C-alpha cells in the first residue's frame, strides 16, 4: 500500500499541469476503487474480531491484530479521501466523469460508515474489558490477603500478588492506549465524512451552475435562430420587392415606348395607321392597367 501511495504521488506531480487529465482520471479512479475494496475487506475482518472480544476466543494477540488492522484501515481511508479530492479537482470534461466521481464518493462513504460502526463497537468492547480487568484485579487483591501462618509463606504470596497486579495493570494500560487511538481515529473518520460532504455540496453547486449556463446558452441559441429566420424572411421579401420593382419599371418603359411608337403612328399623324396599329393600341390600353395592378399587388 505504501508503494502504491508513493506511485500515486509521483503520478500526481508528473501530471500537475493538467496536460494528461484523462489518463490521470483513469489512474485515480482505478486506485480509489482498489482502496475502497481494501477498506471493505479490512472492515469485514474487524467486524469478525470485534465479535470475538469478551468471548473465550478473546486474547491479547487478537486485540493486537485488531489494533493493527484498524490502524491500517484508517491510513488507507485518509489516503483514499485525498485521492478523491484530487479527482474532484480535475476538470469536468465529460458527463461520465461526474457520474463516476459520484459513484466512488458514495461507495467510499458506505465503507467508511461500516468502518466507523466497527470502531465504535470496538471502543465499547474495550471499555467493558477495562472495567472487568479492574474489577477482577480489585476483587483478587481483596481475596488474596496473605495469611500470617509463617513469614516465608506470606512473602511468597505477596510477591505473587504483586506480579499478577503488575500484569493486569500493564494490560489495562495497553488497552487504554488502544482505546485512545480508536477514539482519535474515529474523530479522523468524522473529519473525512465532513470533507466528503463538502465535496459533494461543492460539486452539486458546480453542476447547478453548469446546468444554468447550459439553459441560458440554449435560450440564446434559440433566440439567435429565431432572429436569423426573421432576418432571412425579411431579406427574401426585400429581394422579391426589388425584383418586382425592376420588372415593373422595365415593363413600364417597354409599354411607354410602345405607346409612344403607336401614338406617333396614329391616324392623326401624317402617316396612316393600319388595322394592326389600331388593335395594338387597344391592347396597350387594356394591358397597362392590368399589368400595373398585378405588379403593385406583388410588390405590396
C-alpha atoms as one frame of an Amber mdcrd trajectory, in Angstrom:
protein
   0.000   0.000   0.000   2.885   2.389   0.745   4.398   1.713  -2.680   1.029
   2.499  -4.299   0.878   5.748  -2.316   4.376   6.739  -3.473   3.436   5.874
  -7.061   0.306   7.976  -6.710   2.322  10.996  -5.527   4.726  10.586  -8.446
   1.790  10.415 -10.854   0.206  13.450  -9.250   3.363  15.555  -9.527   4.084
  14.479 -13.099   0.556  15.408 -14.243   0.163  18.584 -12.274  -0.036  20.680
 -15.427  -3.331  19.019 -16.429  -1.984  18.080 -19.880  -2.999  14.466 -19.437
  -6.145  14.810 -17.342  -7.897  11.845 -18.970  -5.048   9.456 -18.126  -4.799
  10.915 -14.619  -8.536  10.470 -14.145  -8.289   6.809 -15.102  -5.358   6.222
 -12.739  -7.073   7.937  -9.827 -10.379   6.135 -10.302  -8.556   2.798 -10.505
  -6.601   3.446  -7.302  -9.665   4.708  -5.457 -11.705   1.651  -6.481  -8.920
  -0.665  -5.298  -8.638   1.167  -1.977 -12.388   1.011  -1.395 -12.288  -2.761
  -1.877  -9.329  -2.980   0.525 -11.149  -0.921   3.163 -14.220  -3.124   2.790
 -12.129  -6.279   3.324 -10.433  -4.765   6.378 -13.784  -3.751   7.853 -15.136
  -7.281   7.455 -12.099  -8.635   9.311 -12.557  -6.014  12.027 -16.205  -6.955
  12.467 -15.275 -10.618  12.978 -12.551  -9.708  15.502 -14.784  -7.294  17.403
 -17.374 -10.054  17.672 -14.767 -12.251  19.411 -13.916  -9.670  22.076 -15.199
 -10.699  25.509 -15.657 -14.327  24.405 -13.471 -17.417  25.002 -11.702 -16.585
  21.704 -10.567 -13.242  23.159  -6.823 -12.846  23.650  -4.113 -10.209  23.698
  -2.941 -11.428  20.298  -6.440 -10.888  18.895  -6.517  -7.369  20.314  -3.121
  -6.532  18.822  -4.245  -7.793  15.411  -7.455  -5.769  15.704  -5.476  -2.659
  16.608  -3.115  -3.127  13.643  -5.838  -3.716  11.070  -7.879  -0.804  12.440
  -4.893   1.494  12.128  -4.157   0.266   8.580  -7.784   0.817   7.577  -7.590
   4.330   8.979  -4.464   5.074   6.922  -5.986   3.761   3.691  -9.150   5.784
   4.335  -7.198   9.022   4.670  -5.190   8.344   1.518  -8.323   7.475  -0.445
 -10.037  10.647   0.730  -7.091  12.698  -0.538  -7.199  10.897  -3.889 -10.890
  11.688  -4.184 -10.181  15.362  -3.507  -7.601  15.365  -6.301 -10.111  13.628
  -8.552 -12.645  16.380  -7.907 -10.026  18.996  -8.804  -9.820  17.633 -12.352
 -11.933  19.490 -14.961 -15.412  18.238 -15.835 -14.603  17.230 -19.388 -17.218
  14.504 -19.692 -20.550  13.768 -18.029 -19.347  10.196 -17.447 -16.562  11.552
 -15.229 -19.095  13.260 -12.988 -21.145  10.066 -12.649 -18.043   8.024 -11.843
 -16.934  10.545  -9.211 -20.351  10.425  -7.579 -20.314   6.618  -7.569 -16.871
   6.436  -5.957 -17.825   9.059  -3.364 -20.955   7.124  -2.401 -19.064   3.821
  -2.214 -16.357   5.358  -0.021 -18.946   6.854   2.333 -20.663   3.467   2.680
 -17.479   1.569   3.603 -16.370   4.391   5.926 -19.730   4.241   7.671 -19.226
   0.500   8.226 -15.670   1.168   9.388 -16.815   3.757  11.913 -19.512   1.406
  13.183 -16.890  -1.313  13.760 -14.660   1.231  15.513 -17.427   2.234  17.907
 -18.206  -1.388  18.691 -14.519  -1.936  19.427 -14.495   1.109  21.735 -17.449
  -0.240  23.704 -15.810  -3.657  23.979 -12.508  -2.111  25.123 -14.235  -0.015
  27.784 -16.112  -3.045  29.078 -12.893  -5.084  29.084 -11.000  -2.448  31.075
 -13.791  -2.339  33.657 -13.740  -6.125  34.002  -9.966  -6.242  34.447 -10.044
  -3.513  37.077 -12.912  -5.151  38.926 -11.213  -8.546  38.797  -7.932  -7.052
  39.976  -9.603  -5.360  42.951 -11.546  -8.471  43.897  -8.482 -10.672  43.545
  -6.445  -8.343  45.737  -9.095  -8.393  48.445  -9.464 -12.183  48.349  -5.741
 -12.845  48.338  -4.833 -11.179  51.627  -1.733 -13.011  52.863  -2.074 -15.264
  55.884   0.218 -14.884  58.842   0.857 -18.561  59.482   4.514 -18.249  58.507
   6.813 -15.476  57.362   8.142 -17.263  54.190   4.638 -18.131  53.040   3.451
 -14.561  53.493   6.379 -13.151  51.472   5.800 -15.577  48.619   2.104 -14.720
  48.426   2.870 -11.005  48.396   5.346 -11.380  45.531   2.898 -13.480  43.511
   0.117 -10.978  44.131   2.355  -8.087  43.077   3.357  -9.830  39.836  -0.254
 -10.552  38.917  -1.292  -6.999  39.704   1.545  -5.624  37.562   0.452  -7.833
  34.664  -3.119  -6.635  34.996  -2.027  -3.002  35.228   0.073  -3.395  32.097
  -2.892  -4.937  30.270  -5.115  -2.088  31.418  -2.532   0.459  30.271  -2.245
  -1.134  26.824  -6.000  -1.306  26.413  -6.366   2.312  27.455  -3.798   3.299
  24.828  -5.644   1.257  22.204  -8.893   2.883  23.314  -7.406   6.379  22.974
  -6.121   5.524  19.496  -9.526   4.200  18.494 -11.276   7.347  19.674  -8.726
   9.511  17.838  -9.211   7.521  14.630 -12.985   7.850  14.955 -12.529  11.626
  15.108 -10.392  11.485  11.959 -13.046   9.455  10.148 -15.625  12.065  11.157
 -13.436  14.695   9.519 -13.216  12.576   6.368 -17.021  12.427   6.313 -17.177
  16.224   6.597 -14.689  16.628   3.747 -16.660  14.237   1.555 -19.923  16.023
   2.351 -18.298  19.349   1.463 -17.032  17.939  -1.840 -20.492  16.616  -2.686
 -22.018  20.018  -1.847 -19.464  21.942  -3.916 -19.813  19.513  -6.800 -23.591
  19.995  -6.676 -23.185  23.772  -6.869 -20.829  23.406  -9.823 -23.290  21.120
 -11.593 -26.151  23.560 -10.922 -24.051  26.399 -12.333 -23.153  24.362 -15.409
 -26.798  23.408 -15.971 -27.862  27.042 -15.573 -25.246  28.139 -18.099 -26.386
  25.428 -20.481 -30.011  26.557 -20.106 -29.037  30.175 -20.813 -26.983  29.059
 -23.793 -29.941  27.092 -25.161 -32.191  30.141 -24.763 -29.658  32.366 -26.526
 -29.237  29.825 -29.323 -32.990  29.575 -29.795 -33.311  33.361 -29.813 -30.452
  33.624 -32.275 -32.012  31.023 -34.550 -35.333  32.869 -34.433 -33.612  36.163
 -35.257 -31.770  34.539 -38.145 -35.027  33.142 -39.513 -36.723  36.535 -39.284
 -33.743  38.224 -40.936 -33.765  35.656 -43.740 -37.500  36.209 -44.218 -37.083
  39.985 -44.359 -34.130  39.665 -46.701 -36.077  37.388 -49.068 -39.072  39.747
 -49.031 -36.823  42.723 -49.740 -35.133  40.890 -52.589 -38.522  39.915 -54.020
 -39.710  43.518 -53.886 -36.596  44.718 -55.657 -37.073  42.166 -58.433 -40.730
  43.103 -58.802 -39.891  46.794 -58.918 -37.275  46.128 -61.561 -39.759  44.141
 -63.640 -42.356  46.864 -63.135 -40.042  49.604 -64.352 -38.882  47.506 -67.319
 -42.475  46.760 -68.299 -43.432  50.396 -67.804 -40.600  51.534 -70.027 -41.492
  48.974 -72.696 -45.164  49.958 -72.564 -44.223  53.621 -72.698 -42.003  53.037
 -75.716 -44.704  51.014 -77.408 -47.311  53.629 -76.571 -45.123  56.428 -77.965
 -44.458  54.463 -81.120 -48.132  53.713 -81.621 -49.061  57.334 -80.908 -46.630
  58.618 -83.443 -48.209  56.269 -85.969 -51.798  57.211 -85.084 -54.361  58.277
 -87.762 -53.904  61.894 -86.630 -50.280  61.808 -87.655 -49.013  62.309 -91.170
 -48.526  58.531 -91.675 -51.604  56.348 -91.814 -52.099  53.644 -89.152 -53.401
  50.319 -90.321 -55.774  47.925 -88.591 -52.932  46.202 -86.735 -51.902  49.537
 -85.287 -55.423  50.222 -84.012 -55.585  46.719 -82.487 -52.178  47.125 -80.821
 -53.204  50.490 -79.406 -56.370  48.945 -77.940 -54.326  46.082 -76.484 -51.891
  48.500 -74.835 -54.760  50.459 -73.332 -56.110  47.233 -71.813 -52.786  45.771
 -70.641 -51.357  48.888 -68.997 -53.823  48.987 -66.052 -53.829  45.184 -65.708
 -50.032  44.866 -65.554 -49.812  47.848 -63.237 -52.308  46.364 -60.786 -50.615
  42.948 -60.804 -47.142  44.366 -60.184 -48.371  46.683 -57.452 -50.132  43.776
 -55.769 -46.975  41.612 -55.822 -44.764  44.443 -54.609 -47.074  45.443 -51.742
